[in-house]
Amino acid sequence: MNSENLKFDAIVIGGGIAGLQAAIDLGDQGYKVAIIEKNPSIGGNMIRLSKVFPTLDCASCITTPKMAQAAHHKNITLYTYTEVKKLSTKGNKYIVGAVKKPRFVDEDKCIGCRQCEINCPVLVPDPEQGNFVAKKAISIPFSNAIPQIAYLDTQWCMLCGKCAKVCPKDAVDYFQKPVNMEFESDVVIMATGFKLTSLEDKRQYGQGKLKNVITSLQMERLLAPHGPYNRVLRPSDGKEPESIAFIQCAGSRDKSMGIEYCSRICCMYSIKQAMLLSGALPLADLTIYNMDIRAFGKGYEQFYQNAIAMGIEFVRAKVAYLTQGEEDKVIVHFEDQTTGEKIQREHDLVVLALGAVPEMDNLEGFQGISCGYDNFIHSINPNIDPALLGKQGIYGAGCCIGPKDIVDTISEAGNAAMQASIFLARKKEEK
């Protein structure tokens, strides 16, 4: 393997909205920043959303300019498809060890023309579209990905050689190998984000085997203007659903899943999705099964009340389990918390509000930081300074230190960047 040694003022681990904001804030102050992102494109979870609550602004319209700003910033360098493996200290510097995974496409040569993607004969599930539709074995991740560089999925490639033959820049390289990289910096900002619990983890809800039971992120793709179908259809047969149910706390506040905390965002994004569905499918019946609604932020309670006024039904209930009904319907079995009655209802489509867990839940090899009881990165003083993760110089922002909405994530990113810049300024004065 080849290796590189790179020096920066700051290293941001994670290229989602938190990492981008922190990097831009530091870059604007003249500091040299590296963003290390393990996926082929920056943008994180936010670029995959349809709209944001409670304003219902376009998520891509907010995220894409940040992505472009970071990519073209003179003080920011992007390292995509690169996974951090360790964090250590060397004197008063931080050393970040990472592995740049092979795209099997030369990044310096690729011009993003998509000829390899067009001519590839292999169709594979597209995780960027919730696995509802197919993509090619070699492709650019999604339309507004940054960088616009293809990558080859060796799990599916059959080595037919067509992509290499049609590439006008001879960028396809089947023999590309991983590259060990070592970064040196004065500060490190963790912004590794969150992921949802797996659909297969919840036995009561079918473990992913029931037709027309989907995750909240899959619903985001159905609602997105650049989604898989360009409209909302249920995946089993392509019909427009006439009855849609949202099941809250399908993983959060659940000891059986080991997630006893509230994931905070689920109530509000389910309300948002239901409101968007009422516009996309005005005749559909929309039901949100919930133990309670936690509308904690500015304008959130009014957002909730607006949903009630729109005719969205809120049922106080804890859903016990789901079963498959006739005609691909899903039967929801629940106990009404107001009456104690056990009830069954059929819906054409069911959306699970799965729990949010840290994207990086194994910090072995990361000196100076640790996980808390909930597996999120531990802040040493969360009530006063949530950004400080350990000794001075290591900071955190966003959902890597706990579930939160986009507003709080961006605010924390700004705080982390501010503290990092103060630390860097002090170090400069000491020299």
C-alpha positions as a Markdown table, in Angstrom:
| # | Residue | x | y | z |
|---|---|---|---|---|
| 1 | Met | 0.0 | 0.0 | 0.0 |
| 2 | Asn | 1.1 | 3.6 | -0.7 |
| 3 | Ser | 1.0 | 6.1 | 2.1 |
| 4 | Glu | 0.7 | 9.9 | 2.4 |
| 5 | Asn | 1.5 | 12.3 | 5.3 |
| 6 | Leu | -0.6 | 15.5 | 5.3 |
| 7 | Lys | -0.5 | 18.4 | 7.6 |
| 8 | Phe | -3.5 | 20.7 | 8.4 |
| 9 | Asp | -4.5 | 23.2 | 11.1 |
| 10 | Ala | -7.8 | 21.2 | 11.6 |
| 11 | Ile | -9.2 | 17.9 | 10.6 |
| 12 | Val | -13.0 | 17.4 | 10.5 |
| 13 | Ile | -14.1 | 13.8 | 10.6 |
| 14 | Gly | -17.4 | 13.6 | 8.8 |
| 15 | Gly | -18.8 | 15.4 | 5.8 |
| 16 | Gly | -22.4 | 15.9 | 6.8 |
| 17 | Ile | -24.0 | 19.3 | 7.6 |
| 18 | Ala | -22.2 | 19.5 | 10.9 |
| 19 | Gly | -18.8 | 18.8 | 9.4 |
| 20 | Leu | -19.3 | 21.1 | 6.5 |
| 21 | Gln | -20.4 | 24.0 | 8.6 |
| 22 | Ala | -17.5 | 23.6 | 11.0 |
| 23 | Ala | -15.0 | 23.3 | 8.2 |
| 24 | Ile | -16.4 | 26.4 | 6.4 |
| 25 | Asp | -16.3 | 28.4 | 9.6 |
| 26 | Leu | -12.7 | 27.5 | 10.2 |
| 27 | Gly | -11.7 | 27.9 | 6.5 |
| 28 | Asp | -13.2 | 31.4 | 6.4 |
| 29 | Gln | -10.8 | 32.4 | 9.2 |
| 30 | Gly | -7.8 | 31.3 | 7.1 |
| 31 | Tyr | -7.2 | 27.9 | 8.7 |
| 32 | Lys | -6.3 | 24.9 | 6.5 |
| 33 | Val | -8.9 | 22.2 | 7.0 |
| 34 | Ala | -9.3 | 18.6 | 5.8 |
| 35 | Ile | -12.7 | 17.0 | 5.7 |
| 36 | Ile | -12.5 | 13.2 | 5.9 |
| 37 | Glu | -15.7 | 11.5 | 4.7 |
| 38 | Lys | -16.1 | 7.7 | 4.5 |
| 39 | Asn | -18.8 | 7.8 | 1.8 |
| 40 | Pro | -18.1 | 8.5 | -1.9 |
| 41 | Ser | -19.8 | 11.9 | -1.5 |
| 42 | Ile | -20.1 | 14.6 | 1.2 |
| 43 | Gly | -23.6 | 15.7 | 2.3 |
| 44 | Gly | -24.4 | 13.2 | 5.0 |
| 45 | Asn | -28.0 | 12.3 | 5.9 |
| 46 | Met | -29.3 | 15.8 | 5.2 |
| 47 | Ile | -28.7 | 15.6 | 1.4 |
| 48 | Arg | -31.0 | 12.6 | 1.3 |
| 49 | Leu | -34.0 | 14.4 | 2.9 |
| 50 | Ser | -36.9 | 15.9 | 1.1 |
| 51 | Lys | -37.6 | 19.0 | 3.2 |
| 52 | Val | -36.8 | 20.1 | 6.7 |
| 53 | Phe | -39.1 | 20.9 | 9.6 |
| 54 | Pro | -40.8 | 23.2 | 10.7 |
| 55 | Thr | -40.3 | 25.5 | 7.8 |
| 56 | Leu | -40.6 | 22.8 | 5.1 |
| 57 | Asp | -37.6 | 24.3 | 3.2 |
| 58 | Cys | -35.9 | 22.2 | 0.6 |
| 59 | Ala | -33.2 | 20.1 | 2.2 |
| 60 | Ser | -31.1 | 20.0 | -0.9 |
| 61 | Cys | -31.4 | 23.8 | -1.3 |
| 62 | Ile | -29.7 | 24.2 | 2.0 |
| 63 | Thr | -27.1 | 21.4 | 1.8 |
| 64 | Thr | -25.9 | 21.6 | -1.8 |
| 65 | Pro | -24.6 | 25.2 | -1.5 |
| 66 | Lys | -22.7 | 24.1 | 1.7 |
| 67 | Met | -21.3 | 21.1 | -0.2 |
| 68 | Ala | -20.2 | 23.3 | -3.1 |
| 69 | Gln | -18.8 | 26.0 | -0.8 |
| 70 | Ala | -16.6 | 23.4 | 1.0 |
| 71 | Ala | -15.5 | 21.7 | -2.2 |
| 72 | His | -14.4 | 25.0 | -3.8 |
| 73 | His | -13.0 | 26.7 | -0.7 |
| 74 | Lys | -9.3 | 27.5 | -1.0 |
| 75 | Asn | -8.6 | 26.4 | 2.6 |
| 76 | Ile | -10.6 | 23.2 | 2.6 |
| 77 | Thr | -9.5 | 19.8 | 1.1 |
| 78 | Leu | -11.9 | 17.0 | 0.7 |
| 79 | Tyr | -11.0 | 13.3 | 1.2 |
| 80 | Thr | -14.0 | 11.2 | 0.3 |
| 81 | Tyr | -14.4 | 7.4 | 0.4 |
| 82 | Thr | -11.8 | 7.6 | 3.2 |
| 83 | Glu | -12.4 | 5.9 | 6.6 |
| 84 | Val | -10.7 | 7.0 | 9.8 |
| 85 | Lys | -9.2 | 4.1 | 11.7 |
| 86 | Lys | -7.3 | 5.8 | 14.6 |
| 87 | Leu | -6.7 | 9.0 | 16.4 |
| 88 | Ser | -3.5 | 9.5 | 18.5 |
| 89 | Thr | -1.2 | 12.2 | 19.7 |
| 90 | Lys | 2.4 | 13.0 | 18.8 |
| 91 | Gly | 3.8 | 15.8 | 21.0 |
| 92 | Asn | 1.3 | 18.6 | 20.8 |
| 93 | Lys | -0.1 | 17.4 | 17.5 |
| 94 | Tyr | -3.0 | 15.0 | 16.7 |
| 95 | Ile | -2.4 | 12.2 | 14.3 |
| 96 | Val | -5.3 | 10.8 | 12.3 |
| 97 | Gly | -4.8 | 7.4 | 10.6 |
| 98 | Ala | -7.2 | 6.7 | 7.7 |
| 99 | Val | -7.6 | 4.4 | 4.7 |
| 100 | Lys | -8.6 | 5.7 | 1.4 |
| 101 | Lys | -10.8 | 3.0 | -0.1 |
| 102 | Pro | -10.3 | 2.2 | -3.8 |
| 103 | Arg | -13.0 | 3.6 | -6.1 |
| 104 | Phe | -11.4 | 1.7 | -9.0 |
| 105 | Val | -11.6 | 5.1 | -10.8 |
| 106 | Asp | -8.8 | 7.6 | -10.9 |
| 107 | Glu | -10.1 | 10.7 | -9.3 |
| 108 | Asp | -7.6 | 13.0 | -11.1 |
| 109 | Lys | -8.7 | 11.7 | -14.5 |
| 110 | Cys | -12.5 | 11.2 | -14.0 |
| 111 | Ile | -14.6 | 14.1 | -15.5 |
| 112 | Gly | -18.0 | 12.9 | -14.3 |
| 113 | Cys | -19.3 | 12.2 | -17.8 |
| 114 | Arg | -21.2 | 9.0 | -16.6 |
| 115 | Gln | -20.3 | 7.1 | -19.8 |
| 116 | Cys | -19.2 | 4.2 | -17.6 |
| 117 | Glu | -22.5 | 4.3 | -15.8 |
| 118 | Ile | -24.5 | 4.5 | -19.0 |
| 119 | Asn | -22.7 | 1.5 | -20.6 |
| 120 | Cys | -22.5 | -0.7 | -17.5 |
| 121 | Pro | -24.8 | -3.7 | -18.1 |
| 122 | Val | -25.2 | -4.7 | -14.4 |
| 123 | Leu | -28.2 | -3.4 | -12.4 |
| 124 | Val | -27.9 | -3.4 | -8.6 |
| 125 | Pro | -30.0 | -2.0 | -5.7 |
| 126 | Asp | -29.6 | 1.7 | -5.1 |
| 127 | Pro | -29.2 | 2.5 | -1.4 |
| 128 | Glu | -29.3 | 6.2 | -2.2 |
| 129 | Gln | -32.9 | 5.7 | -3.3 |
| 130 | Gly | -33.9 | 3.4 | -0.4 |
| 131 | Asn | -33.2 | 0.3 | -2.5 |
| 132 | Phe | -36.5 | 1.0 | -4.3 |
| 133 | Val | -34.9 | 1.2 | -7.8 |
| 134 | Ala | -31.7 | 0.0 | -9.4 |
| 135 | Lys | -28.4 | 1.7 | -10.3 |
| 136 | Lys | -25.4 | 0.5 | -12.2 |
| 137 | Ala | -22.4 | -1.4 | -10.6 |
| 138 | Ile | -20.3 | 1.6 | -11.5 |
| 139 | Ser | -21.9 | 5.0 | -11.0 |
| 140 | Ile | -21.8 | 8.5 | -9.5 |
| 141 | Pro | -23.6 | 8.1 | -6.1 |
| 142 | Phe | -26.4 | 10.6 | -6.9 |
| 143 | Ser | -27.2 | 13.5 | -9.2 |
| 144 | Asn | -25.8 | 16.3 | -6.9 |
| 145 | Ala | -23.0 | 14.3 | -5.4 |
| 146 | Ile | -19.7 | 16.1 | -4.6 |
| 147 | Pro | -17.3 | 15.1 | -6.0 |
| 148 | Gln | -18.8 | 14.1 | -9.3 |
| 149 | Ile | -16.6 | 11.0 | -9.5 |
| 150 | Ala | -17.8 | 7.5 | -10.2 |
| 151 | Tyr | -17.0 | 4.5 | -8.0 |
| 152 | Leu | -17.1 | 0.8 | -8.7 |
| 153 | Asp | -18.9 | -1.6 | -6.4 |
| 154 | Thr | -16.9 | -4.8 | -6.5 |
| 155 | Gln | -19.7 | -6.7 | -4.8 |
| 156 | Trp | -21.7 | -6.6 | -8.1 |
| 157 | Cys | -19.1 | -6.0 | -10.9 |
| 158 | Met | -18.7 | -8.9 | -13.3 |
| 159 | Leu | -15.5 | -7.5 | -14.8 |
| 160 | Cys | -16.9 | -7.3 | -18.3 |
| 161 | Gly | -14.6 | -4.3 | -19.1 |
| 162 | Lys | -17.2 | -2.1 | -20.8 |
| 163 | Cys | -16.7 | 0.8 | -18.4 |
| 164 | Ala | -13.0 | 0.8 | -19.1 |
| 165 | Lys | -13.6 | 0.7 | -22.9 |
| 166 | Val | -15.9 | 3.7 | -23.0 |
| 167 | Cys | -14.1 | 5.9 | -20.5 |
| 168 | Pro | -12.7 | 8.9 | -22.6 |
| 169 | Lys | -10.0 | 9.5 | -20.0 |
| 170 | Asp | -8.9 | 5.9 | -19.2 |
| 171 | Ala | -9.9 | 6.6 | -15.6 |
| 172 | Val | -11.2 | 3.1 | -14.7 |
| 173 | Asp | -8.5 | 1.2 | -12.8 |
| 174 | Tyr | -9.4 | -2.4 | -11.8 |
| 175 | Phe | -6.1 | -2.7 | -9.9 |
| 176 | Gln | -6.5 | 0.2 | -7.6 |
| 177 | Lys | -5.6 | -0.6 | -4.0 |
| 178 | Pro | -6.4 | 1.0 | -0.6 |
| 179 | Val | -4.1 | 3.8 | 0.4 |
| 180 | Asn | -3.0 | 4.4 | 4.0 |
| 181 | Met | -3.0 | 8.1 | 4.9 |
| 182 | Glu | -1.7 | 9.9 | 8.0 |
| 183 | Phe | -3.0 | 13.4 | 8.8 |
| 184 | Glu | -1.4 | 15.7 | 11.3 |
| 185 | Ser | -3.2 | 18.7 | 12.8 |
| 186 | Asp | -3.6 | 20.9 | 15.9 |
| 187 | Val | -7.3 | 20.2 | 16.4 |
| 188 | Val | -9.8 | 17.5 | 15.5 |
| 189 | Ile | -13.6 | 18.0 | 15.1 |
| 190 | Met | -15.7 | 14.8 | 15.3 |
| 191 | Ala | -18.9 | 15.1 | 13.1 |
| 192 | Thr | -19.6 | 11.5 | 12.3 |
| 193 | Gly | -23.4 | 11.8 | 12.6 |
| 194 | Phe | -26.0 | 9.1 | 13.1 |
| 195 | Lys | -27.7 | 6.2 | 11.4 |
| 196 | Leu | -31.1 | 4.5 | 12.0 |
| 197 | Thr | -31.4 | 1.1 | 13.7 |
| 198 | Ser | -31.9 | -1.7 | 11.2 |
| 199 | Leu | -35.4 | -2.6 | 9.9 |
| 200 | Glu | -34.4 | -6.2 | 10.6 |
| 201 | Asp | -33.8 | -5.7 | 14.3 |
| 202 | Lys | -37.4 | -5.3 | 15.4 |
| 203 | Arg | -39.1 | -8.7 | 15.5 |
| 204 | Gln | -42.5 | -7.3 | 16.4 |
| 205 | Tyr | -42.5 | -5.2 | 13.2 |
| 206 | Gly | -41.7 | -8.0 | 10.8 |
| 207 | Gln | -37.9 | -7.7 | 10.7 |
| 208 | Gly | -38.0 | -6.3 | 7.2 |
| 209 | Lys | -40.1 | -9.2 | 5.8 |
| 210 | Leu | -43.5 | -7.5 | 5.7 |
| 211 | Lys | -44.5 | -5.9 | 2.4 |
| 212 | Asn | -45.0 | -2.1 | 2.5 |
| 213 | Val | -43.3 | -1.6 | 5.9 |
| 214 | Ile | -40.6 | 1.0 | 5.3 |
| 215 | Thr | -38.2 | 3.2 | 7.2 |
| 216 | Ser | -38.5 | 7.0 | 7.7 |
| 217 | Leu | -35.5 | 7.6 | 5.4 |
| 218 | Gln | -37.1 | 5.5 | 2.7 |
| 219 | Met | -40.2 | 7.7 | 3.0 |
| 220 | Glu | -37.9 | 10.7 | 2.6 |
| 221 | Arg | -36.8 | 9.4 | -0.7 |
| 222 | Leu | -40.4 | 8.7 | -1.8 |
| 223 | Leu | -41.2 | 12.3 | -1.0 |
| 224 | Ala | -38.1 | 13.8 | -2.6 |
| 225 | Pro | -38.6 | 15.6 | -6.0 |
| 226 | His | -35.6 | 13.5 | -7.2 |
| 227 | Gly | -36.9 | 10.3 | -5.6 |
| 228 | Pro | -37.2 | 6.9 | -7.2 |
| 229 | Tyr | -40.7 | 7.2 | -8.6 |
| 230 | Asn | -41.2 | 10.9 | -8.8 |
| 231 | Arg | -44.3 | 10.4 | -6.7 |
| 232 | Val | -45.4 | 8.4 | -3.7 |
| 233 | Leu | -46.1 | 4.8 | -4.5 |
| 234 | Arg | -46.0 | 1.7 | -2.2 |
| 235 | Pro | -43.1 | -0.5 | -3.1 |
| 236 | Ser | -44.9 | -3.9 | -3.4 |
| 237 | Asp | -47.1 | -3.1 | -6.4 |
| 238 | Gly | -46.6 | 0.5 | -7.4 |
| 239 | Lys | -50.1 | 1.6 | -6.3 |
| 240 | Glu | -50.8 | 5.0 | -4.6 |
| 241 | Pro | -51.5 | 4.2 | -0.9 |
| 242 | Glu | -54.9 | 5.3 | 0.3 |
| 243 | Ser | -54.0 | 4.8 | 4.0 |
| 244 | Ile | -50.6 | 5.5 | 5.5 |
| 245 | Ala | -49.6 | 4.9 | 9.1 |
| 246 | Phe | -46.6 | 6.2 | 11.1 |
| 247 | Ile | -45.4 | 4.3 | 14.1 |
| 248 | Gln | -43.4 | 6.3 | 16.6 |
| 249 | Cys | -40.8 | 5.0 | 19.0 |
| 250 | Ala | -40.1 | 2.0 | 16.8 |
| 251 | Gly | -36.7 | 1.6 | 18.4 |
| 252 | Ser | -36.4 | 4.6 | 20.7 |
| 253 | Arg | -37.5 | 4.5 | 24.3 |
| 254 | Asp | -37.4 | 0.7 | 24.0 |
| 255 | Lys | -35.4 | -1.4 | 26.5 |
| 256 | Ser | -35.9 | -4.5 | 24.3 |
| 257 | Met | -33.8 | -2.7 | 21.6 |
| 258 | Gly | -31.3 | -1.4 | 24.1 |
| 259 | Ile | -32.2 | 2.2 | 23.2 |
| 260 | Glu | -33.8 | 3.7 | 26.3 |
| 261 | Tyr | -33.4 | 7.4 | 25.2 |
| 262 | Cys | -35.7 | 9.5 | 23.0 |
| 263 | Ser | -34.2 | 10.1 | 19.5 |
| 264 | Arg | -35.8 | 13.6 | 19.6 |
| 265 | Ile | -36.3 | 14.1 | 15.8 |
| 266 | Cys | -38.8 | 11.3 | 15.1 |
| 267 | Cys | -42.0 | 13.0 | 16.2 |
| 268 | Met | -41.3 | 16.1 | 14.1 |
| 269 | Tyr | -40.1 | 14.3 | 11.0 |
| 270 | Ser | -43.1 | 12.0 | 11.0 |
| 271 | Ile | -45.4 | 15.1 | 11.3 |
| 272 | Lys | -43.4 | 16.7 | 8.5 |
| 273 | Gln | -43.8 | 13.6 | 6.2 |
| 274 | Ala | -47.5 | 13.3 | 7.0 |
| 275 | Met | -48.0 | 17.0 | 6.1 |
| 276 | Leu | -46.1 | 16.5 | 2.8 |
| 277 | Leu | -48.1 | 13.4 | 2.1 |
| 278 | Ser | -51.4 | 15.3 | 2.6 |
| 279 | Gly | -50.3 | 17.5 | -0.3 |
| 280 | Ala | -49.0 | 14.7 | -2.5 |
| 281 | Leu | -51.9 | 12.3 | -1.8 |
| 282 | Pro | -54.8 | 14.6 | -0.7 |
| 283 | Leu | -57.3 | 11.8 | -0.4 |
| 284 | Ala | -55.1 | 9.5 | 1.7 |
| 285 | Asp | -55.9 | 8.8 | 5.3 |
| 286 | Leu | -52.9 | 9.6 | 7.5 |
| 287 | Thr | -52.4 | 8.3 | 11.0 |
| 288 | Ile | -49.6 | 8.8 | 13.5 |
| 289 | Tyr | -49.5 | 6.2 | 16.3 |
| 290 | Asn | -47.6 | 7.7 | 19.3 |
| 291 | Met | -47.2 | 7.4 | 23.0 |
| 292 | Asp | -46.8 | 11.2 | 23.1 |
| 293 | Ile | -45.6 | 13.9 | 20.8 |
| 294 | Arg | -42.4 | 15.7 | 21.8 |
| 295 | Ala | -42.5 | 19.1 | 20.0 |
| 296 | Phe | -39.5 | 20.6 | 21.8 |
| 297 | Gly | -38.1 | 23.3 | 19.5 |
| 298 | Lys | -39.1 | 26.8 | 18.4 |
| 299 | Gly | -42.3 | 26.7 | 16.3 |
| 300 | Tyr | -42.6 | 22.9 | 16.7 |
| 301 | Glu | -45.8 | 22.9 | 18.8 |
| 302 | Gln | -47.5 | 25.1 | 16.2 |
| 303 | Phe | -46.2 | 22.8 | 13.5 |
| 304 | Tyr | -47.9 | 19.9 | 15.4 |
| 305 | Gln | -51.1 | 21.9 | 15.8 |
| 306 | Asn | -51.1 | 22.7 | 12.1 |
| 307 | Ala | -50.9 | 19.0 | 11.4 |
| 308 | Ile | -54.0 | 18.3 | 13.5 |
| 309 | Ala | -55.8 | 21.1 | 11.7 |
| 310 | Met | -55.0 | 19.5 | 8.4 |
| 311 | Gly | -56.8 | 16.4 | 9.4 |
| 312 | Ile | -53.9 | 14.1 | 10.3 |
| 313 | Glu | -55.0 | 11.6 | 12.9 |
| 314 | Phe | -52.9 | 11.2 | 16.1 |
| 315 | Val | -53.7 | 8.0 | 18.0 |
| 316 | Arg | -52.3 | 7.7 | 21.5 |
| 317 | Ala | -51.1 | 4.1 | 21.4 |
| 318 | Lys | -48.1 | 1.9 | 21.6 |
| 319 | Val | -48.2 | -0.5 | 18.6 |
| 320 | Ala | -47.6 | -4.0 | 19.8 |
| 321 | Tyr | -46.9 | -5.7 | 16.5 |
| 322 | Leu | -47.6 | -5.8 | 12.8 |
| 323 | Thr | -48.8 | -8.6 | 10.6 |
| 324 | Gln | -49.3 | -9.1 | 6.8 |
| 325 | Gly | -52.9 | -8.6 | 5.6 |
| 326 | Glu | -54.7 | -9.3 | 2.3 |
| 327 | Glu | -53.8 | -7.3 | -0.8 |
| 328 | Asp | -50.4 | -6.4 | 0.6 |
| 329 | Lys | -52.0 | -4.4 | 3.4 |
| 330 | Val | -50.3 | -4.2 | 6.8 |
| 331 | Ile | -52.4 | -4.9 | 10.0 |
| 332 | Val | -51.4 | -2.7 | 13.0 |
| 333 | His | -52.2 | -4.3 | 16.4 |
| 334 | Phe | -52.2 | -1.7 | 19.2 |
| 335 | Glu | -53.7 | -0.8 | 22.5 |
| 336 | Asp | -55.5 | 2.6 | 22.7 |
| 337 | Gln | -54.0 | 4.4 | 25.6 |
| 338 | Thr | -57.1 | 6.5 | 26.3 |
| 339 | Thr | -59.5 | 3.6 | 26.5 |
| 340 | Gly | -57.3 | 0.5 | 27.1 |
| 341 | Glu | -59.0 | -1.2 | 24.1 |
| 342 | Lys | -57.0 | -3.6 | 21.9 |
| 343 | Ile | -57.6 | -2.6 | 18.3 |
| 344 | Gln | -56.5 | -3.8 | 14.8 |
| 345 | Arg | -56.3 | -1.5 | 11.8 |
| 346 | Glu | -55.3 | -2.0 | 8.2 |
| 347 | His | -53.1 | 0.4 | 6.2 |
| 348 | Asp | -51.6 | 0.3 | 2.7 |
| 349 | Leu | -48.3 | 1.6 | 3.9 |
| 350 | Val | -46.6 | 1.8 | 7.3 |
| 351 | Val | -43.6 | 4.0 | 8.1 |
| 352 | Leu | -41.4 | 3.1 | 11.1 |
| 353 | Ala | -39.8 | 5.9 | 13.1 |
| 354 | Leu | -36.6 | 3.9 | 13.9 |
| 355 | Gly | -34.2 | 4.9 | 16.6 |
| 356 | Ala | -31.2 | 7.1 | 15.9 |
| 357 | Val | -27.8 | 5.6 | 16.9 |
| 358 | Pro | -24.3 | 6.9 | 16.4 |
| 359 | Glu | -22.8 | 6.2 | 13.0 |
| 360 | Met | -19.4 | 5.6 | 14.7 |
| 361 | Asp | -20.1 | 3.4 | 17.8 |
| 362 | Asn | -16.6 | 1.9 | 18.2 |
| 363 | Leu | -13.9 | 4.3 | 19.3 |
| 364 | Glu | -11.2 | 1.7 | 19.8 |
| 365 | Gly | -8.0 | 3.3 | 18.7 |
| 366 | Phe | -9.3 | 6.9 | 19.3 |
| 367 | Gln | -7.2 | 8.4 | 22.1 |
| 368 | Gly | -8.7 | 11.2 | 24.2 |
| 369 | Ile | -12.4 | 10.4 | 23.5 |
| 370 | Ser | -14.9 | 7.8 | 24.6 |
| 371 | Cys | -18.5 | 6.7 | 24.3 |
| 372 | Gly | -21.1 | 7.4 | 26.9 |
| 373 | Tyr | -23.8 | 5.0 | 28.2 |
| 374 | Asp | -25.8 | 5.5 | 25.0 |
| 375 | Asn | -22.8 | 4.8 | 22.7 |
| 376 | Phe | -22.8 | 8.4 | 21.5 |
| 377 | Ile | -19.4 | 10.2 | 22.0 |
| 378 | His | -19.1 | 11.5 | 25.5 |
| 379 | Ser | -18.9 | 15.2 | 26.2 |
| 380 | Ile | -17.0 | 15.9 | 29.3 |
| 381 | Asn | -19.3 | 18.8 | 30.3 |
| 382 | Pro | -22.5 | 18.5 | 28.2 |
| 383 | Asn | -24.5 | 21.2 | 30.1 |
| 384 | Ile | -21.8 | 23.9 | 29.8 |
| 385 | Asp | -19.7 | 23.0 | 26.8 |
| 386 | Pro | -21.1 | 20.0 | 24.7 |
| 387 | Ala | -18.4 | 20.5 | 22.0 |
| 388 | Leu | -15.5 | 19.6 | 24.2 |
| 389 | Leu | -14.9 | 15.8 | 24.0 |
| 390 | Gly | -11.7 | 15.4 | 25.9 |
| 391 | Lys | -8.6 | 17.4 | 26.4 |
| 392 | Gln | -8.4 | 20.8 | 24.6 |
| 393 | Gly | -8.1 | 20.3 | 20.8 |
| 394 | Ile | -10.7 | 17.6 | 20.3 |
| 395 | Tyr | -14.3 | 18.8 | 19.7 |
| 396 | Gly | -17.6 | 17.4 | 18.6 |
| 397 | Ala | -20.7 | 18.6 | 16.8 |
| 398 | Gly | -24.0 | 17.2 | 15.7 |
| 399 | Cys | -25.5 | 13.8 | 16.2 |
| 400 | Cys | -22.2 | 12.1 | 17.0 |
| 401 | Ile | -22.6 | 13.4 | 20.5 |
| 402 | Gly | -26.4 | 12.8 | 20.8 |
| 403 | Pro | -29.6 | 12.9 | 18.7 |
| 404 | Lys | -30.7 | 16.4 | 17.6 |
| 405 | Asp | -32.3 | 18.3 | 14.8 |
| 406 | Ile | -30.6 | 20.2 | 12.0 |
| 407 | Val | -30.9 | 23.6 | 13.7 |
| 408 | Asp | -29.1 | 22.4 | 16.8 |
| 409 | Thr | -26.6 | 20.5 | 14.7 |
| 410 | Ile | -25.5 | 23.6 | 12.8 |
| 411 | Ser | -25.4 | 25.6 | 16.0 |
| 412 | Glu | -23.1 | 23.0 | 17.6 |
| 413 | Ala | -20.9 | 23.0 | 14.5 |
| 414 | Gly | -20.4 | 26.7 | 14.8 |
| 415 | Asn | -19.6 | 26.4 | 18.5 |
| 416 | Ala | -17.1 | 23.6 | 17.8 |
| 417 | Ala | -15.4 | 25.7 | 15.1 |
| 418 | Met | -15.3 | 28.8 | 17.4 |
| 419 | Gln | -13.7 | 26.9 | 20.2 |
| 420 | Ala | -11.2 | 25.3 | 17.7 |
| 421 | Ser | -10.3 | 28.7 | 16.3 |
| 422 | Ile | -9.7 | 30.1 | 19.8 |
| 423 | Phe | -7.5 | 27.1 | 20.6 |
| 424 | Leu | -5.6 | 27.5 | 17.3 |
| 425 | Ala | -5.1 | 31.2 | 17.9 |
| 426 | Arg | -3.7 | 30.6 | 21.4 |
| 427 | Lys | -1.3 | 28.0 | 20.0 |
| 428 | Lys | -0.1 | 30.5 | 17.4 |
| 429 | Glu | 0.5 | 33.1 | 20.1 |
| 430 | Glu | 2.6 | 30.6 | 22.1 |
| 431 | Lys | 5.0 | 29.9 | 19.3 |
